[in-house]
Amino acid sequence: TLKKVSGQDLYVVEIKDTDGKTQKFVWLTNFEGSDRLINLGNDVTGTKVGVSYTNLEYFSPKLKEYIVRKKISRLEL
């Protein structure tokens, strides 16, 4: 279930999984389903979704180490 989409330069999509845990995904590129997510606008809370993602490793200047984030590759609404 979608909780929220937030961010300025990069969006982070928060989804509550079936175990009740919140998962965060970065929206970096165009992906299947992104148009539908854009059309929802700010009214995303509570929308049931399926998500596919890939792990993306990048360097964080703030932490001074490499970190892994989940990059959305597909979203089914």
KANORRA-V157233 format. One record per helix or strand of 3 or more residues. SS is the DSSP state (@ for helix, = for strand). FROM is the first residue (numbers start at 1). TO is the last residue. Records with the same first field share a line. If there is no record, write none. Layout:
BEGIN
SS: FROM-TO, FROM-TO
END
This chain:
BEGIN
=: 2-6, 11-16, 22-27, 50-60, 65-76
@: 34-40
END
